Amino acid sequence: MKITFLYTELAGYTVNCLRKAKESYTDVQITVVRWPVNKEAPVQFDFGDSKVVEKSDLPGDKLKEWVINQNPDAIFCSGWIDRDYTAICKYFKNKIPVTLALDNHWVGNWKQRIAAVLSPFMVKNTFNHAWVPGEKQALFAKKLGFSEDRIEKGFYSADVELFKGYGDIANPLKAESFPKKFLYVGRYVEHKGIFDMWNAFIAVVTEQKDQEWELWSIGTGDQFDNKLEHPQIKHLGFIQPTEFQEIINQTSIYILPSHFEPWGVSLHEFAAAGYPVLVSEEIGSSEAFCEDGKNGFVFKAGNVEEIKQSLRKMMKLNQNELIQMQNHSIELSLKNTPELWSKTLMKIANGQN
C-alpha cells in the first residue's frame, strides 16, 4: 500500500506517528510532501523509512503530475489552504480514500458558517473522509457535511513513549520532593498568553513573598526580545524534544495559557511525563488530558486573576496530592498513542470507515 501525506507545517509528534506507522506496517510505503520547517520551531525530524519531498522542489502542476505518477492508494491532506494540495485531492477523491486532517474546532463564527454553507463546493467535492483531534473538531467536520461514519478522532498524538520515559526517570525523584518549578513550552507569540502567565506568576510570588517557586519558559518567537525578566523566571530558548530529560527532572507543573489553541499536543506530552497541569479553557486537548481538580486546574484564557488563583491552588497542594495528580495525568495520556494513531491511519487507508 502507498500512502501520501500532503502536509503544510509538520511537527515532531506527527513525524513520530508516521515513523511508528512505518515500523508497524512494514509493507506500507509512506511519502510526505511538506512545506519548509517553521523557523519558530526548528525541530530536527527523523522520518525513518518514510520518503520526504519538499513542495518547493515541485512548483505548480509538477506536484500534481508527480503525485499521480506515484499512484497512491490513499491521500491525507492537512487542511484546505494549499490550492496545489486541494487540486490533487479533487483529482483522486472518487478513486481512493482522500482524507482532510482538520484541527480547527467549531466556534460558530462567520468564517466557519460560510465554510459550512460552501462546503459542498469547497470541501465535500475534495475530500471523502475527515480525521480530527477531538470532539470539538469532529463537530466542525459534521458542520462541513461529513457523516459520522466518515470522521475519525485522534489525529494528534504526542510521542507518549518518549515523554513517559522521561517521567519514569524523573518521577521517583519527585516522589521524595516535588520541584517548585512551573514549566511552559511553546512559541513566544502573544496569542499563547505568555504575558498573562508571566504577569500572573510575578504577581503571586511578589504578593506571597515567595522566593522558592520558579517559572521556566522554553521556546522562541517574535516576542522573545520582549519577554518579561524576573529573578524567578528562566528563559531557556528553543530545546529539541529529545533533550528534555534534565528539564523534566527539575520542573514539576506544566502551564499552557493560550488565548486560542485548536489542540495543544504539548499538554499531552507533559501529561505523559506525569505533570499536574494548568491550562486555559481554550486548549482543545484539555477535553482529553485535563480533568479539572483531578490532574490540574482550568482557567479563563486571558484572565490574569484566574491564572493567579490557579497558580496559588497548585502551590498549596501537598506532596501526596501532587503525586495523585501526576498519576492521573499519566493515565489520561494513554487515551491516544502513536500505536493507536497508526491503527486509525490504516483503517482509513483501507476504506474501513
C-alpha positions as CSV (number, residue, x, y, z in Angstrom):
1,M,0.0,0.0,0.0
2,K,1.2,3.5,-0.9
3,I,0.1,6.4,1.3
4,T,0.8,10.1,0.5
5,F,0.7,12.9,3.0
6,L,0.3,16.4,1.8
7,Y,1.4,18.5,4.7
8,T,1.8,22.2,5.5
9,E,3.6,22.7,8.8
10,L,5.0,19.4,10.1
11,A,5.6,18.9,13.8
12,G,7.8,16.3,15.5
13,Y,4.9,14.4,17.1
14,T,3.4,13.9,13.6
15,V,6.7,12.7,12.2
16,N,7.0,10.3,15.1
17,C,3.5,8.9,14.3
18,L,4.5,8.4,10.7
19,R,7.6,6.6,11.8
20,K,5.7,4.3,14.1
21,A,3.2,3.5,11.4
22,K,6.0,2.5,9.0
23,E,7.6,0.3,11.8
24,S,4.2,-1.3,12.5
25,Y,3.2,-1.8,8.8
26,T,6.4,-2.6,7.0
27,D,4.7,-3.3,3.7
28,V,3.3,0.3,3.6
29,Q,5.1,3.0,1.6
30,I,4.7,6.4,3.1
31,T,5.5,9.6,1.2
32,V,5.4,13.1,2.8
33,V,5.2,16.3,0.8
34,R,5.9,19.2,3.2
35,W,6.3,23.0,3.5
36,P,9.5,24.4,4.9
37,V,10.3,24.0,8.6
38,N,8.9,26.7,10.8
39,K,11.7,28.9,12.0
40,E,10.0,29.5,15.3
41,A,10.0,25.7,16.0
42,P,13.1,24.4,14.2
43,V,12.6,20.7,15.2
44,Q,15.1,18.2,13.8
45,F,13.0,15.4,12.2
46,D,13.7,11.7,11.9
47,F,11.4,10.3,9.3
48,G,12.8,6.8,9.4
49,D,12.0,4.9,6.2
50,S,9.3,7.4,5.0
51,K,10.1,9.3,1.8
52,V,10.1,13.1,2.2
53,V,9.6,15.6,-0.7
54,E,10.0,19.3,-0.4
55,K,7.0,21.0,-2.0
56,S,9.2,23.9,-3.2
57,D,11.0,21.4,-5.5
58,L,7.8,20.6,-7.4
59,P,6.2,24.0,-8.3
60,G,2.8,24.4,-9.8
61,D,1.3,21.4,-11.8
62,K,4.6,19.5,-11.4
63,L,3.5,18.4,-7.9
64,K,0.1,17.1,-9.2
65,E,1.8,15.2,-12.0
66,W,4.3,13.8,-9.6
67,V,1.7,12.5,-7.2
68,I,-0.4,11.0,-10.0
69,N,2.7,9.1,-11.1
70,Q,3.2,7.8,-7.6
71,N,-0.3,6.1,-7.9
72,P,-1.1,6.3,-4.2
73,D,-3.7,4.1,-2.5
74,A,-4.7,6.8,0.0
75,I,-4.1,10.5,0.5
76,F,-4.1,12.6,3.7
77,C,-4.1,16.4,3.4
78,S,-3.6,18.9,6.3
79,G,-6.3,21.5,5.8
80,W,-7.5,23.0,2.6
81,I,-5.5,26.2,2.4
82,D,-2.9,24.9,-0.2
83,R,-4.5,25.1,-3.6
84,D,-1.9,22.7,-5.1
85,Y,-2.8,20.2,-2.5
86,T,-6.6,20.5,-2.9
87,A,-6.3,20.2,-6.7
88,I,-4.6,16.8,-6.1
89,C,-7.3,15.8,-3.6
90,K,-10.1,16.6,-6.1
91,Y,-8.4,14.5,-8.8
92,F,-8.3,11.5,-6.5
93,K,-11.5,12.0,-4.5
94,N,-13.6,9.4,-6.4
95,K,-10.8,7.0,-6.8
96,I,-9.2,6.4,-3.4
97,P,-9.7,7.5,0.3
98,V,-8.8,11.2,0.4
99,T,-8.8,12.5,4.0
100,L,-8.9,16.0,5.3
101,A,-6.9,16.5,8.5
102,L,-8.7,19.2,10.4
103,D,-7.7,20.8,13.7
104,N,-9.9,23.8,14.0
105,H,-12.8,23.4,16.4
106,W,-16.3,24.7,15.8
107,V,-16.8,28.2,17.4
108,G,-19.7,29.3,15.1
109,N,-18.1,32.5,13.8
110,W,-19.0,33.9,10.4
111,K,-16.0,32.4,8.6
112,Q,-16.9,28.9,9.8
113,R,-20.6,29.4,8.9
114,I,-19.6,30.5,5.4
115,A,-17.4,27.4,5.1
116,A,-20.2,25.2,6.2
117,V,-22.5,26.7,3.6
118,L,-19.9,26.5,0.8
119,S,-18.7,23.0,1.9
120,P,-20.4,21.1,-1.0
121,F,-18.2,23.2,-3.3
122,M,-15.0,23.7,-1.2
123,V,-14.7,20.6,1.0
124,K,-17.1,17.8,0.1
125,N,-16.1,17.7,-3.5
126,T,-12.4,17.5,-2.4
127,F,-12.3,15.0,0.5
128,N,-14.3,11.9,1.4
129,H,-13.1,11.4,4.9
130,A,-12.1,13.7,7.9
131,W,-9.5,12.9,10.6
132,V,-9.6,15.3,13.6
133,P,-8.0,15.5,17.0
134,G,-11.1,15.6,19.3
135,E,-14.8,16.2,19.8
136,K,-14.9,19.9,19.0
137,Q,-13.1,19.4,15.7
138,A,-15.5,16.5,15.0
139,L,-18.4,18.9,15.4
140,F,-16.8,21.2,12.8
141,A,-16.4,18.3,10.4
142,K,-20.1,17.4,10.8
143,K,-21.0,21.1,10.0
144,L,-18.9,20.7,6.9
145,G,-21.1,17.8,5.8
146,F,-19.0,14.8,6.8
147,S,-21.2,11.9,8.1
148,E,-20.3,10.5,11.5
149,D,-19.0,7.2,9.9
150,R,-16.6,9.3,7.8
151,I,-15.0,11.1,10.7
152,E,-12.2,9.6,12.9
153,K,-10.7,11.2,16.0
154,G,-7.2,11.1,17.4
155,F,-5.3,12.8,14.6
156,Y,-2.8,14.3,17.0
157,S,-0.8,12.1,19.3
158,A,2.2,13.0,21.5
159,D,5.3,10.8,21.5
160,V,4.0,9.1,24.6
161,E,6.8,6.6,24.8
162,L,9.4,9.4,24.8
163,F,7.7,11.6,27.4
164,K,6.6,8.8,29.6
165,G,10.1,7.5,29.5
166,Y,11.3,10.9,30.7
167,G,8.8,10.7,33.5
168,D,9.8,7.2,34.5
169,I,13.3,8.5,35.2
170,A,12.2,11.8,36.9
171,N,9.2,10.8,38.9
172,P,10.9,8.6,41.5
173,L,12.9,11.7,42.4
174,K,9.8,13.9,42.5
175,A,8.1,11.4,44.8
176,E,10.5,12.5,47.5
177,S,10.2,16.2,46.9
178,F,8.2,17.9,44.1
179,P,10.4,20.7,42.5
180,K,8.8,24.1,43.0
181,K,9.1,25.0,39.3
182,F,6.4,25.6,36.7
183,L,7.1,24.9,33.1
184,Y,5.9,26.5,29.9
185,V,6.9,25.1,26.5
186,G,5.7,26.9,23.3
187,R,6.2,29.7,20.9
188,Y,6.9,33.2,22.2
189,V,3.9,34.8,20.5
190,E,1.1,36.9,22.1
191,H,-1.8,34.5,21.5
192,K,-0.1,31.9,23.6
193,G,-0.9,34.0,26.6
194,I,2.7,34.2,27.7
195,F,2.5,37.8,29.1
196,D,-0.6,36.8,31.1
197,M,1.3,33.9,32.5
198,W,4.4,35.9,33.4
199,N,2.5,38.8,34.9
200,A,0.4,36.4,37.0
201,F,3.4,34.5,38.2
202,I,5.3,37.7,39.2
203,A,2.3,39.0,41.0
204,V,1.8,35.8,43.0
205,V,5.4,35.4,44.1
206,T,5.6,39.1,45.0
207,E,2.3,39.1,47.0
208,Q,3.3,35.9,48.8
209,K,6.9,37.0,49.2
210,D,7.8,33.5,47.9
211,Q,11.3,33.1,46.7
212,E,11.2,29.3,46.2
213,W,8.9,28.9,43.2
214,E,10.2,29.4,39.7
215,L,8.8,29.5,36.2
216,W,10.9,28.0,33.4
217,S,9.9,29.1,29.8
218,I,11.1,27.2,26.8
219,G,10.6,28.4,23.2
220,T,11.3,31.2,20.7
221,G,9.2,33.5,18.6
222,D,8.6,37.1,17.6
223,Q,8.1,38.2,21.2
224,F,11.3,36.6,22.6
225,D,13.0,40.0,22.8
226,N,10.0,41.4,24.7
227,K,9.9,38.7,27.3
228,L,9.4,39.7,30.9
229,E,12.5,39.4,33.0
230,H,12.4,38.4,36.7
231,P,14.8,36.6,39.0
232,Q,12.4,33.7,39.4
233,I,11.7,33.3,35.6
234,K,14.1,31.4,33.4
235,H,14.0,31.8,29.6
236,L,15.8,28.8,28.1
237,G,15.2,29.4,24.4
238,F,14.3,26.5,22.0
239,I,15.2,23.0,23.1
240,Q,14.8,19.8,21.0
241,P,12.1,17.4,22.4
242,T,14.8,14.7,22.5
243,E,16.8,16.8,25.0
244,F,14.1,17.3,27.7
245,Q,15.3,14.8,30.3
246,E,17.1,17.4,32.5
247,I,14.2,19.9,32.2
248,I,11.7,17.2,33.3
249,N,13.9,16.2,36.2
250,Q,13.9,19.7,37.5
251,T,10.4,21.0,36.9
252,S,7.0,19.7,38.1
253,I,3.9,21.5,36.9
254,Y,3.0,22.3,33.3
255,I,1.2,25.5,32.3
256,L,-0.3,26.4,28.9
257,P,-2.1,29.7,29.0
258,S,-3.1,30.2,25.3
259,H,-5.8,32.5,24.2
260,F,-6.6,30.0,21.4
261,E,-5.2,26.6,20.8
262,P,-7.0,24.3,18.5
263,W,-5.5,21.3,20.2
264,G,-2.1,21.7,22.0
265,V,-0.1,18.5,21.8
266,S,2.4,19.7,24.5
267,L,-0.4,19.2,27.1
268,H,-0.5,15.5,26.0
269,E,3.3,15.3,26.2
270,F,3.7,16.6,29.7
271,A,0.7,14.6,30.9
272,A,2.5,11.5,29.7
273,A,5.6,12.7,31.7
274,G,3.4,12.9,34.8
275,Y,2.9,16.6,35.2
276,P,0.0,18.2,37.0
277,V,-1.3,20.8,34.6
278,L,-2.7,24.4,34.5
279,V,-4.4,25.2,31.2
280,S,-6.7,27.8,29.8
281,E,-10.2,26.8,28.7
282,E,-9.2,27.5,25.1
283,I,-6.8,24.5,24.9
284,G,-8.5,21.9,22.7
285,S,-6.7,19.0,24.2
286,S,-7.9,19.8,27.7
287,E,-11.0,17.8,26.8
288,A,-8.8,14.7,26.8
289,F,-5.9,15.4,29.1
290,C,-7.0,17.8,31.9
291,E,-9.8,16.9,34.3
292,D,-10.3,20.0,36.5
293,G,-9.4,19.3,40.1
294,K,-8.1,15.8,39.3
295,N,-4.9,16.3,37.4
296,G,-4.9,20.1,37.2
297,F,-6.9,23.3,37.0
298,V,-8.5,25.2,34.1
299,F,-8.7,29.0,34.0
300,K,-10.3,31.5,31.7
301,A,-8.0,32.5,28.8
302,G,-6.5,36.0,29.1
303,N,-7.7,36.4,32.7
304,V,-4.6,37.2,34.9
305,E,-6.6,37.0,38.1
306,E,-7.8,33.4,37.3
307,I,-4.3,32.4,36.4
308,K,-3.1,33.8,39.7
309,Q,-5.8,31.7,41.5
310,S,-4.8,28.6,39.7
311,L,-1.1,29.1,40.5
312,R,-1.9,29.6,44.2
313,K,-4.1,26.5,44.3
314,M,-1.3,24.4,42.8
315,M,1.3,25.9,45.1
316,K,-0.8,25.0,48.1
317,L,-1.1,21.3,47.3
318,N,0.9,18.8,49.4
319,Q,3.2,16.1,48.2
320,N,0.5,13.3,48.2
321,E,-2.0,15.5,46.3
322,L,0.6,16.3,43.6
323,I,1.5,12.7,43.2
324,Q,-2.1,11.8,42.8
325,M,-2.4,14.4,40.0
326,Q,0.8,13.1,38.5
327,N,-0.6,9.6,38.3
328,H,-3.9,10.7,36.8
329,S,-2.1,12.7,34.1
330,I,-0.2,9.6,33.0
331,E,-3.4,7.6,33.0
332,L,-5.2,10.2,30.8
333,S,-2.2,10.4,28.4
334,L,-2.8,6.8,27.3
335,K,-6.1,7.8,25.6
336,N,-4.1,8.2,22.4
337,T,-0.7,6.9,21.4
338,P,1.2,6.6,18.1
339,E,0.3,3.0,18.0
340,L,-3.4,3.8,18.2
341,W,-2.8,6.6,15.6
342,S,-1.3,4.0,13.2
343,K,-4.3,1.7,13.5
344,T,-6.6,4.6,12.6
345,L,-4.4,5.5,9.7
346,M,-4.6,2.0,8.3
347,K,-8.4,1.8,9.0
348,I,-9.0,4.9,6.8
349,A,-6.5,4.0,4.1
350,N,-8.2,0.6,3.7
351,G,-11.6,2.3,3.4
352,Q,-12.9,0.7,6.6
353,N,-14.8,3.8,7.8
